[in-house]
Amino acid sequence: MAAGIIIHISIGGERRTEYFATEKIRIGSNSDSDIQITTKQIPVEGLWLELEDTEGVYRVTNFNPNLQFSVNGKPIRRYIAISDGDKIESAAGEMALSFFTLAGQGTLIKTGSSGRHVAQFIEEAALDAAASPRRDEAKAFLREFIRELSREISWTTKLMILVISVGFLTGILYLGYAVNEELKQSRQQAEQQNETIRRLESQLYEATNQLGSLEQTNKDLIRAQSLAQNVRVDYGTGVCLIMGVYDLVERKSGKVLRYADSSALNNPYEPAPEGSPSQPSGFLLTTEGTGSPVEYDFIGTGFHVGNGFIITNRHVLQPWSEDEIVKAMIRDYNGAPRVKWLVAYFPNHSEPYTLKVKGFAAREDIAVAAIETDNFPADIPSLPLDFGSDAATVGKTVVSIGYPSGLD
């Protein structure tokens, strides 16, 4: 084995010789190099060349391609062995490196002990490798070494190696197959679990929708059950009691129609006996005398809808239209109804508010009146009106609120 190597460096006119016995030798311009070269002729920075002792032979393990090194005139390559007398030159600058190896055992010293036994095939392989070109010596040696080694191994050993190799490959294949099957089953289980999760998510979504529908239904039921109470609390003070008095007058003269005598007060409307010459119309009414006038009071319910406007029924403001006796009086005596006074009372307010009729609907039983005052209380709420076409349809919840028993 080599005990070291001598490197002779030549750059331009400068010469230098160094001896190294280390495992690695680094040559370059950086400070951690074993041979640090600083020259303007080579502008390349860093590591230039690296040698490593491999089993007693220094080989090139790394080099900077920018320096265009060559070994004995041939391009350098990695792991090439450096022999005694080899010369590495660089095309980038005038630099040359000459190498001289030192034998680990002096050639002039002989010992009495016999040398170690070397197998014949190894010796022949080494001789063949020595005869081969230097650039292929490692490859040739290894090839011949393997060839001779295979010759020396017995068939039994080869068969055992073959069986072991086959068993090893079979084990690897079996393990691969088992792993593949396990992965396949895992993927199938994962897909089944994902499908189950998707199905559960769908069921959860449907259940959530059903719960939402039930919750909305419950809210609607609660709202329907408490609608009357809520309307009473929120808008009850905006519902008024309408009171009025009307009498009958003769259209032609404008005189008040009266009962014929005082006895009519107990039975104010009673037809005369048939064939009575004094009462051809059959009713005991007249425009003369001191009998009591034909006069009726009436009540009803109204709803404040804002700005003092009151919405009620037509029959509330025209009560005679629903009374058959009064209509008969009007027809037989050419009479006409006349409202003498009309007022509205609101909860929590003792004073009455005078009403003025504004209009009647042509077909519906609806009428509109207005409160004649500029000091309408601000605390009286306004009931909202729904102008939608489906506001009153079959199935809608209806709340009835008013004064069906009059003042009670």
C-alpha positions as a Markdown table, in Angstrom:
| # | Residue | x | y | z |
|---|---|---|---|---|
| 1 | Met | 0.0 | 0.0 | 0.0 |
| 2 | Ala | 1.1 | 3.5 | -0.7 |
| 3 | Ala | 2.6 | 5.3 | 2.4 |
| 4 | Gly | 2.1 | 8.8 | 0.8 |
| 5 | Ile | 2.4 | 10.8 | -2.3 |
| 6 | Ile | 4.7 | 13.6 | -3.5 |
| 7 | Ile | 3.1 | 16.4 | -5.5 |
| 8 | His | 5.2 | 18.7 | -7.6 |
| 9 | Ile | 3.4 | 22.0 | -8.5 |
| 10 | Ser | 4.5 | 24.1 | -11.5 |
| 11 | Ile | 2.7 | 27.4 | -12.2 |
| 12 | Gly | 4.5 | 29.7 | -14.7 |
| 13 | Gly | 8.0 | 30.1 | -13.5 |
| 14 | Glu | 7.3 | 29.0 | -9.9 |
| 15 | Arg | 8.0 | 25.5 | -8.6 |
| 16 | Arg | 6.9 | 23.8 | -5.4 |
| 17 | Thr | 7.1 | 20.2 | -4.0 |
| 18 | Glu | 4.9 | 18.9 | -1.2 |
| 19 | Tyr | 4.5 | 15.5 | 0.5 |
| 20 | Phe | 1.2 | 14.2 | 1.8 |
| 21 | Ala | 0.2 | 11.1 | 3.7 |
| 22 | Thr | -3.5 | 12.1 | 4.4 |
| 23 | Glu | -6.6 | 10.3 | 3.2 |
| 24 | Lys | -7.8 | 13.3 | 1.2 |
| 25 | Ile | -5.9 | 16.0 | -0.6 |
| 26 | Arg | -7.7 | 19.2 | -1.6 |
| 27 | Ile | -6.1 | 21.6 | -4.1 |
| 28 | Gly | -7.6 | 25.0 | -4.8 |
| 29 | Ser | -7.7 | 28.7 | -4.0 |
| 30 | Asn | -9.8 | 28.6 | -0.8 |
| 31 | Ser | -8.3 | 28.7 | 2.7 |
| 32 | Asp | -9.4 | 25.1 | 3.7 |
| 33 | Ser | -7.4 | 23.6 | 0.8 |
| 34 | Asp | -4.4 | 21.4 | 1.6 |
| 35 | Ile | -2.5 | 23.1 | -1.2 |
| 36 | Gln | -3.7 | 26.7 | -1.5 |
| 37 | Ile | -2.7 | 28.4 | -4.7 |
| 38 | Thr | -3.3 | 32.1 | -5.3 |
| 39 | Thr | -2.4 | 33.3 | -8.7 |
| 40 | Lys | -3.9 | 35.8 | -11.2 |
| 41 | Gln | -3.2 | 33.4 | -14.0 |
| 42 | Ile | -6.1 | 31.1 | -12.8 |
| 43 | Pro | -9.2 | 33.3 | -12.0 |
| 44 | Val | -11.3 | 30.3 | -10.8 |
| 45 | Glu | -12.2 | 30.4 | -7.1 |
| 46 | Gly | -12.9 | 27.5 | -4.8 |
| 47 | Leu | -11.9 | 23.8 | -5.0 |
| 48 | Trp | -9.9 | 22.8 | -8.1 |
| 49 | Leu | -8.9 | 19.2 | -7.5 |
| 50 | Glu | -9.6 | 16.6 | -4.8 |
| 51 | Leu | -7.7 | 13.3 | -4.3 |
| 52 | Glu | -8.7 | 10.4 | -2.0 |
| 53 | Asp | -6.8 | 7.4 | -0.8 |
| 54 | Thr | -8.8 | 4.3 | -1.7 |
| 55 | Glu | -7.2 | 1.1 | -0.6 |
| 56 | Gly | -3.7 | 2.5 | -1.0 |
| 57 | Val | -4.3 | 4.2 | -4.4 |
| 58 | Tyr | -5.0 | 7.9 | -4.7 |
| 59 | Arg | -8.0 | 8.6 | -7.0 |
| 60 | Val | -9.5 | 11.8 | -8.4 |
| 61 | Thr | -12.9 | 12.2 | -6.6 |
| 62 | Asn | -13.7 | 15.7 | -7.6 |
| 63 | Phe | -12.5 | 18.4 | -10.0 |
| 64 | Asn | -13.5 | 21.8 | -11.4 |
| 65 | Pro | -14.5 | 21.4 | -15.0 |
| 66 | Asn | -13.7 | 25.0 | -15.8 |
| 67 | Leu | -10.0 | 24.4 | -15.4 |
| 68 | Gln | -10.1 | 21.7 | -18.2 |
| 69 | Phe | -7.8 | 19.3 | -16.6 |
| 70 | Ser | -6.1 | 16.5 | -18.5 |
| 71 | Val | -4.1 | 13.4 | -17.2 |
| 72 | Asn | -1.1 | 12.5 | -19.3 |
| 73 | Gly | -2.7 | 14.3 | -22.2 |
| 74 | Lys | -6.1 | 12.7 | -21.9 |
| 75 | Pro | -9.3 | 14.3 | -20.4 |
| 76 | Ile | -9.6 | 13.8 | -16.7 |
| 77 | Arg | -12.5 | 11.8 | -15.2 |
| 78 | Arg | -13.7 | 11.0 | -11.8 |
| 79 | Tyr | -12.2 | 8.0 | -9.8 |
| 80 | Ile | -9.2 | 7.7 | -12.1 |
| 81 | Ala | -6.3 | 6.3 | -10.3 |
| 82 | Ile | -3.1 | 8.4 | -9.9 |
| 83 | Ser | 0.1 | 6.4 | -10.5 |
| 84 | Asp | 3.7 | 7.2 | -10.1 |
| 85 | Gly | 4.8 | 9.7 | -12.7 |
| 86 | Asp | 1.3 | 10.9 | -13.7 |
| 87 | Lys | 1.0 | 14.5 | -14.7 |
| 88 | Ile | -2.2 | 16.6 | -14.5 |
| 89 | Glu | -2.2 | 19.8 | -16.5 |
| 90 | Ser | -4.8 | 22.6 | -16.8 |
| 91 | Ala | -5.7 | 24.4 | -20.0 |
| 92 | Ala | -6.8 | 27.4 | -18.0 |
| 93 | Gly | -3.4 | 28.9 | -17.0 |
| 94 | Glu | 0.1 | 27.4 | -17.0 |
| 95 | Met | -0.4 | 24.9 | -14.2 |
| 96 | Ala | 1.0 | 21.3 | -14.0 |
| 97 | Leu | 0.8 | 18.8 | -11.2 |
| 98 | Ser | 3.3 | 15.8 | -11.1 |
| 99 | Phe | 2.7 | 12.9 | -8.8 |
| 100 | Phe | 5.2 | 10.4 | -7.3 |
| 101 | Thr | 4.0 | 7.6 | -5.1 |
| 102 | Leu | 5.9 | 6.1 | -2.1 |
| 103 | Ala | 5.7 | 2.3 | -1.5 |
| 104 | Gly | 4.5 | 1.3 | 1.9 |
| 105 | Gln | 7.1 | -1.5 | 2.1 |
| 106 | Gly | 10.8 | -0.8 | 1.1 |
| 107 | Thr | 11.8 | -2.8 | -2.0 |
| 108 | Leu | 15.3 | -3.5 | -0.6 |
| 109 | Ile | 14.1 | -4.9 | 2.7 |
| 110 | Lys | 13.4 | -8.6 | 2.8 |
| 111 | Thr | 11.9 | -10.5 | 5.7 |
| 112 | Gly | 12.3 | -14.2 | 6.6 |
| 113 | Ser | 8.5 | -14.7 | 7.0 |
| 114 | Ser | 6.7 | -16.2 | 4.2 |
| 115 | Gly | 4.2 | -14.0 | 2.4 |
| 116 | Arg | 0.5 | -14.3 | 3.0 |
| 117 | His | -1.3 | -16.9 | 0.8 |
| 118 | Val | -3.1 | -15.4 | -2.2 |
| 119 | Ala | -5.5 | -17.5 | -4.1 |
| 120 | Gln | -4.4 | -18.4 | -7.6 |
| 121 | Phe | -7.5 | -16.9 | -9.2 |
| 122 | Ile | -6.9 | -13.6 | -7.4 |
| 123 | Glu | -3.3 | -13.5 | -8.5 |
| 124 | Glu | -4.3 | -14.2 | -12.1 |
| 125 | Ala | -7.0 | -11.6 | -11.9 |
| 126 | Ala | -4.4 | -9.1 | -10.5 |
| 127 | Leu | -1.9 | -9.9 | -13.3 |
| 128 | Asp | -4.7 | -9.5 | -15.9 |
| 129 | Ala | -5.7 | -6.2 | -14.4 |
| 130 | Ala | -2.1 | -5.0 | -14.4 |
| 131 | Ala | -1.7 | -5.9 | -18.1 |
| 132 | Ser | -4.9 | -4.0 | -19.0 |
| 133 | Pro | -4.9 | -0.3 | -19.7 |
| 134 | Arg | -4.8 | 1.9 | -16.6 |
| 135 | Arg | -8.1 | 3.5 | -17.3 |
| 136 | Asp | -9.9 | 0.1 | -17.2 |
| 137 | Glu | -7.8 | -1.6 | -14.5 |
| 138 | Ala | -10.5 | -1.5 | -11.7 |
| 139 | Lys | -13.2 | -2.7 | -14.0 |
| 140 | Ala | -11.1 | -5.5 | -15.4 |
| 141 | Phe | -9.9 | -6.6 | -12.0 |
| 142 | Leu | -13.5 | -6.7 | -10.7 |
| 143 | Arg | -14.7 | -8.6 | -13.6 |
| 144 | Glu | -12.0 | -11.2 | -13.4 |
| 145 | Phe | -12.4 | -11.4 | -9.6 |
| 146 | Ile | -16.1 | -12.2 | -9.9 |
| 147 | Arg | -15.5 | -14.8 | -12.7 |
| 148 | Glu | -12.8 | -16.6 | -10.7 |
| 149 | Leu | -14.9 | -16.4 | -7.5 |
| 150 | Ser | -17.8 | -18.1 | -9.2 |
| 151 | Arg | -15.5 | -20.9 | -10.3 |
| 152 | Glu | -14.3 | -21.5 | -6.8 |
| 153 | Ile | -17.8 | -21.7 | -5.3 |
| 154 | Ser | -19.2 | -25.2 | -5.2 |
| 155 | Trp | -22.5 | -26.2 | -6.8 |
| 156 | Thr | -24.0 | -26.8 | -3.4 |
| 157 | Thr | -23.2 | -23.3 | -2.3 |
| 158 | Lys | -24.5 | -21.9 | -5.6 |
| 159 | Leu | -27.7 | -24.0 | -5.2 |
| 160 | Met | -28.2 | -22.7 | -1.6 |
| 161 | Ile | -27.6 | -19.2 | -2.8 |
| 162 | Leu | -30.1 | -19.7 | -5.6 |
| 163 | Val | -32.7 | -21.2 | -3.1 |
| 164 | Ile | -32.1 | -18.3 | -0.7 |
| 165 | Ser | -32.4 | -15.8 | -3.5 |
| 166 | Val | -35.6 | -17.4 | -4.8 |
| 167 | Gly | -37.0 | -17.5 | -1.3 |
| 168 | Phe | -36.0 | -13.9 | -0.7 |
| 169 | Leu | -37.6 | -12.8 | -4.0 |
| 170 | Thr | -40.7 | -14.9 | -3.3 |
| 171 | Gly | -41.0 | -13.3 | 0.2 |
| 172 | Ile | -40.7 | -9.9 | -1.3 |
| 173 | Leu | -43.3 | -10.7 | -3.9 |
| 174 | Tyr | -45.6 | -12.1 | -1.3 |
| 175 | Leu | -45.1 | -9.1 | 1.0 |
| 176 | Gly | -45.8 | -6.9 | -2.0 |
| 177 | Tyr | -49.0 | -8.8 | -2.9 |
| 178 | Ala | -50.1 | -8.8 | 0.8 |
| 179 | Val | -49.5 | -5.1 | 1.1 |
| 180 | Asn | -51.3 | -4.5 | -2.2 |
| 181 | Glu | -54.3 | -6.5 | -1.0 |
| 182 | Glu | -54.3 | -4.7 | 2.3 |
| 183 | Leu | -54.2 | -1.4 | 0.5 |
| 184 | Lys | -57.0 | -2.5 | -1.8 |
| 185 | Gln | -59.2 | -3.6 | 1.1 |
| 186 | Ser | -58.4 | -0.3 | 2.9 |
| 187 | Arg | -59.4 | 1.7 | -0.1 |
| 188 | Gln | -62.7 | -0.3 | -0.4 |
| 189 | Gln | -63.4 | 0.2 | 3.3 |
| 190 | Ala | -62.6 | 3.9 | 2.9 |
| 191 | Glu | -65.0 | 4.1 | 0.0 |
| 192 | Gln | -67.7 | 2.3 | 1.9 |
| 193 | Gln | -67.2 | 4.6 | 4.9 |
| 194 | Asn | -67.3 | 7.6 | 2.6 |
| 195 | Glu | -70.6 | 6.3 | 1.1 |
| 196 | Thr | -72.0 | 5.7 | 4.6 |
| 197 | Ile | -71.0 | 9.2 | 5.6 |
| 198 | Arg | -72.6 | 10.7 | 2.5 |
| 199 | Arg | -75.8 | 8.8 | 3.2 |
| 200 | Leu | -75.8 | 9.9 | 6.8 |
| 201 | Glu | -75.2 | 13.5 | 5.8 |
| 202 | Ser | -78.1 | 13.3 | 3.3 |
| 203 | Gln | -80.3 | 11.8 | 6.1 |
| 204 | Leu | -79.1 | 14.5 | 8.5 |
| 205 | Tyr | -79.9 | 17.2 | 5.9 |
| 206 | Glu | -83.4 | 15.8 | 5.4 |
| 207 | Ala | -83.9 | 15.5 | 9.2 |
| 208 | Thr | -82.7 | 19.1 | 9.6 |
| 209 | Asn | -85.2 | 20.2 | 6.9 |
| 210 | Gln | -88.0 | 18.3 | 8.6 |
| 211 | Leu | -87.1 | 19.8 | 12.0 |
| 212 | Gly | -87.1 | 23.2 | 10.4 |
| 213 | Ser | -90.5 | 22.5 | 8.9 |
| 214 | Leu | -91.8 | 21.3 | 12.2 |
| 215 | Glu | -90.3 | 24.3 | 14.0 |
| 216 | Gln | -92.0 | 26.6 | 11.5 |
| 217 | Thr | -95.3 | 24.7 | 11.8 |
| 218 | Asn | -95.0 | 25.0 | 15.6 |
| 219 | Lys | -94.3 | 28.7 | 15.3 |
| 220 | Asp | -97.4 | 29.1 | 13.0 |
| 221 | Leu | -99.5 | 27.2 | 15.5 |
| 222 | Ile | -98.3 | 29.2 | 18.4 |
| 223 | Arg | -98.8 | 32.4 | 16.4 |
| 224 | Ala | -102.3 | 31.3 | 15.4 |
| 225 | Gln | -103.2 | 30.4 | 19.0 |
| 226 | Ser | -101.8 | 33.6 | 20.4 |
| 227 | Leu | -102.9 | 35.8 | 17.4 |
| 228 | Ala | -106.1 | 37.1 | 19.1 |
| 229 | Gln | -104.3 | 37.9 | 22.3 |
| 230 | Asn | -101.4 | 39.6 | 20.4 |
| 231 | Val | -103.9 | 41.6 | 18.3 |
| 232 | Arg | -105.8 | 42.6 | 21.5 |
| 233 | Val | -102.6 | 43.8 | 23.2 |
| 234 | Asp | -101.0 | 45.5 | 20.2 |
| 235 | Tyr | -104.1 | 47.0 | 18.5 |
| 236 | Gly | -107.0 | 46.7 | 21.0 |
| 237 | Thr | -106.9 | 50.4 | 21.9 |
| 238 | Gly | -107.3 | 51.3 | 18.2 |
| 239 | Val | -110.7 | 49.6 | 18.0 |
| 240 | Cys | -113.5 | 52.0 | 18.8 |
| 241 | Leu | -117.2 | 51.8 | 19.7 |
| 242 | Ile | -119.4 | 53.7 | 17.3 |
| 243 | Met | -122.6 | 55.1 | 18.6 |
| 244 | Gly | -125.3 | 57.2 | 16.8 |
| 245 | Val | -128.9 | 58.2 | 16.6 |
| 246 | Tyr | -131.0 | 58.6 | 13.5 |
| 247 | Asp | -134.7 | 59.6 | 12.8 |
| 248 | Leu | -137.0 | 59.6 | 9.8 |
| 249 | Val | -138.2 | 62.7 | 7.9 |
| 250 | Glu | -140.6 | 63.1 | 5.0 |
| 251 | Arg | -138.7 | 63.6 | 1.8 |
| 252 | Lys | -141.1 | 66.1 | 0.4 |
| 253 | Ser | -141.6 | 68.4 | 3.4 |
| 254 | Gly | -138.6 | 67.5 | 5.5 |
| 255 | Lys | -140.8 | 67.1 | 8.5 |
| 256 | Val | -140.0 | 64.6 | 11.2 |
| 257 | Leu | -142.2 | 61.5 | 11.1 |
| 258 | Arg | -143.9 | 60.9 | 14.4 |
| 259 | Tyr | -146.1 | 58.3 | 16.0 |
| 260 | Ala | -149.8 | 59.1 | 15.7 |
| 261 | Asp | -150.5 | 59.2 | 19.5 |
| 262 | Ser | -148.8 | 58.5 | 22.8 |
| 263 | Ser | -150.1 | 54.9 | 22.9 |
| 264 | Ala | -147.8 | 54.1 | 20.0 |
| 265 | Leu | -144.8 | 54.4 | 22.4 |
| 266 | Asn | -145.6 | 51.0 | 23.9 |
| 267 | Asn | -146.2 | 49.5 | 20.4 |
| 268 | Pro | -144.5 | 52.0 | 18.1 |
| 269 | Tyr | -145.0 | 50.0 | 14.9 |
| 270 | Glu | -148.3 | 48.2 | 14.6 |
| 271 | Pro | -150.4 | 48.1 | 11.4 |
| 272 | Ala | -154.0 | 49.5 | 11.6 |
| 273 | Pro | -157.0 | 47.2 | 11.4 |
| 274 | Glu | -157.8 | 46.2 | 7.9 |
| 275 | Gly | -160.2 | 48.5 | 6.1 |
| 276 | Ser | -159.6 | 51.4 | 8.5 |
| 277 | Pro | -160.5 | 54.5 | 6.5 |
| 278 | Ser | -158.4 | 56.8 | 8.7 |
| 279 | Gln | -155.1 | 55.0 | 7.9 |
| 280 | Pro | -155.0 | 54.0 | 4.3 |
| 281 | Ser | -151.3 | 53.3 | 4.4 |
| 282 | Gly | -151.7 | 50.9 | 7.3 |
| 283 | Phe | -149.1 | 52.6 | 9.6 |
| 284 | Leu | -149.7 | 54.9 | 12.6 |
| 285 | Leu | -147.2 | 57.6 | 11.5 |
| 286 | Thr | -147.7 | 61.3 | 10.8 |
| 287 | Thr | -145.8 | 64.5 | 10.4 |
| 288 | Glu | -148.4 | 66.4 | 12.6 |
| 289 | Gly | -149.1 | 66.4 | 16.3 |
| 290 | Thr | -147.0 | 66.0 | 19.4 |
| 291 | Gly | -146.4 | 62.3 | 19.2 |
| 292 | Ser | -142.9 | 60.9 | 19.7 |
| 293 | Pro | -140.6 | 61.1 | 16.6 |
| 294 | Val | -139.5 | 57.9 | 15.0 |
| 295 | Glu | -136.0 | 57.7 | 16.3 |
| 296 | Tyr | -133.5 | 54.9 | 16.7 |
| 297 | Asp | -130.0 | 54.6 | 18.3 |
| 298 | Phe | -127.4 | 52.3 | 17.0 |
| 299 | Ile | -123.9 | 51.0 | 17.9 |
| 300 | Gly | -121.1 | 49.2 | 16.0 |
| 301 | Thr | -117.4 | 48.7 | 15.9 |
| 302 | Gly | -114.8 | 50.8 | 14.0 |
| 303 | Phe | -111.1 | 50.4 | 13.4 |
| 304 | His | -108.6 | 53.2 | 13.3 |
| 305 | Val | -106.3 | 52.9 | 10.3 |
| 306 | Gly | -104.3 | 56.1 | 10.6 |
| 307 | Asn | -104.7 | 59.9 | 10.4 |
| 308 | Gly | -108.1 | 59.7 | 12.1 |
| 309 | Phe | -109.7 | 57.5 | 9.5 |
| 310 | Ile | -112.1 | 54.8 | 10.8 |
| 311 | Ile | -113.1 | 51.8 | 8.8 |
| 312 | Thr | -116.3 | 50.0 | 9.7 |
| 313 | Asn | -119.3 | 48.2 | 8.1 |
| 314 | Arg | -121.8 | 49.9 | 5.9 |
| 315 | His | -124.7 | 48.5 | 8.0 |
| 316 | Val | -123.1 | 50.2 | 11.1 |
| 317 | Leu | -123.4 | 53.7 | 9.6 |
| 318 | Gln | -126.6 | 52.8 | 7.7 |
| 319 | Pro | -128.4 | 50.7 | 10.2 |
| 320 | Trp | -131.8 | 51.3 | 8.6 |
| 321 | Ser | -130.7 | 49.2 | 5.6 |
| 322 | Glu | -130.8 | 46.1 | 7.8 |
| 323 | Asp | -134.2 | 46.9 | 9.6 |
| 324 | Glu | -137.2 | 45.6 | 7.6 |
| 325 | Ile | -139.7 | 47.7 | 9.7 |
| 326 | Val | -137.8 | 50.9 | 9.2 |
| 327 | Lys | -137.5 | 50.2 | 5.5 |
| 328 | Ala | -141.3 | 49.7 | 5.3 |
| 329 | Met | -141.8 | 53.0 | 7.1 |
| 330 | Ile | -139.5 | 54.7 | 4.6 |
| 331 | Arg | -141.3 | 53.1 | 1.7 |
| 332 | Asp | -144.9 | 53.8 | 2.8 |
| 333 | Tyr | -144.4 | 57.3 | 4.1 |
| 334 | Asn | -141.8 | 58.5 | 1.5 |
| 335 | Gly | -139.4 | 58.9 | 4.3 |
| 336 | Ala | -135.7 | 59.3 | 4.5 |
| 337 | Pro | -133.3 | 58.5 | 7.3 |
| 338 | Arg | -131.3 | 61.3 | 8.9 |
| 339 | Val | -128.3 | 60.8 | 11.3 |
| 340 | Lys | -128.7 | 63.2 | 14.2 |
| 341 | Trp | -125.3 | 62.5 | 15.8 |
| 342 | Leu | -122.5 | 60.0 | 15.4 |
| 343 | Val | -119.5 | 59.6 | 17.7 |
| 344 | Ala | -116.7 | 57.1 | 18.5 |
| 345 | Tyr | -115.3 | 56.0 | 21.9 |
| 346 | Phe | -111.8 | 54.6 | 22.3 |
| 347 | Pro | -110.5 | 52.5 | 25.2 |
| 348 | Asn | -108.8 | 54.5 | 27.9 |
| 349 | His | -110.3 | 57.7 | 26.6 |
| 350 | Ser | -113.6 | 58.9 | 28.2 |
| 351 | Glu | -114.4 | 61.7 | 25.7 |
| 352 | Pro | -116.2 | 60.9 | 22.5 |
| 353 | Tyr | -114.9 | 61.9 | 19.1 |
| 354 | Thr | -117.4 | 63.1 | 16.4 |
| 355 | Leu | -117.4 | 61.1 | 13.2 |
| 356 | Lys | -118.2 | 62.2 | 9.7 |
| 357 | Val | -119.1 | 59.7 | 7.1 |
| 358 | Lys | -116.7 | 59.8 | 4.1 |
| 359 | Gly | -118.1 | 57.0 | 1.9 |
| 360 | Phe | -119.4 | 53.6 | 1.3 |
| 361 | Ala | -118.3 | 50.7 | -0.8 |
| 362 | Ala | -120.5 | 49.9 | -3.8 |
| 363 | Arg | -120.8 | 46.1 | -3.2 |
| 364 | Glu | -118.9 | 45.3 | -0.1 |
| 365 | Asp | -120.2 | 45.9 | 3.4 |
| 366 | Ile | -117.6 | 48.5 | 4.1 |
| 367 | Ala | -117.8 | 52.2 | 5.1 |
| 368 | Val | -115.2 | 54.9 | 5.9 |
| 369 | Ala | -115.6 | 57.7 | 8.4 |
| 370 | Ala | -113.2 | 60.3 | 9.8 |
| 371 | Ile | -112.8 | 61.9 | 13.2 |
| 372 | Glu | -113.3 | 65.6 | 13.1 |
| 373 | Thr | -110.6 | 66.9 | 15.4 |
| 374 | Asp | -107.1 | 68.2 | 15.1 |
| 375 | Asn | -106.2 | 66.9 | 18.6 |
| 376 | Phe | -106.4 | 63.2 | 17.9 |
| 377 | Pro | -104.5 | 61.2 | 20.6 |
| 378 | Ala | -101.1 | 60.0 | 19.5 |
| 379 | Asp | -101.3 | 56.9 | 21.7 |
| 380 | Ile | -104.1 | 55.4 | 19.7 |
| 381 | Pro | -102.5 | 52.8 | 17.4 |
| 382 | Ser | -103.2 | 52.3 | 13.7 |
| 383 | Leu | -104.3 | 48.9 | 12.5 |
| 384 | Pro | -102.2 | 47.9 | 9.4 |
| 385 | Leu | -104.1 | 47.1 | 6.2 |
| 386 | Asp | -103.1 | 44.3 | 3.8 |
| 387 | Phe | -103.8 | 45.3 | 0.2 |
| 388 | Gly | -102.7 | 42.0 | -1.2 |
| 389 | Ser | -105.1 | 40.0 | -3.4 |
| 390 | Asp | -104.7 | 36.9 | -1.2 |
| 391 | Ala | -105.2 | 38.8 | 2.1 |
| 392 | Ala | -108.6 | 37.1 | 2.6 |
| 393 | Thr | -108.5 | 33.5 | 1.3 |
| 394 | Val | -109.8 | 30.2 | 2.5 |
| 395 | Gly | -107.6 | 28.9 | 5.3 |
| 396 | Lys | -106.5 | 32.2 | 6.6 |
| 397 | Thr | -106.7 | 32.8 | 10.3 |
| 398 | Val | -109.4 | 35.3 | 11.3 |
| 399 | Val | -109.6 | 37.2 | 14.6 |
| 400 | Ser | -112.9 | 38.9 | 15.5 |
| 401 | Ile | -112.6 | 41.8 | 17.8 |
| 402 | Gly | -115.2 | 44.5 | 18.6 |
| 403 | Tyr | -118.2 | 45.4 | 20.8 |
| 404 | Pro | -120.9 | 42.8 | 20.0 |
| 405 | Ser | -122.5 | 43.5 | 23.4 |
| 406 | Gly | -122.4 | 47.3 | 23.2 |
| 407 | Leu | -121.0 | 49.1 | 26.1 |
| 408 | Asp | -120.6 | 45.9 | 28.1 |
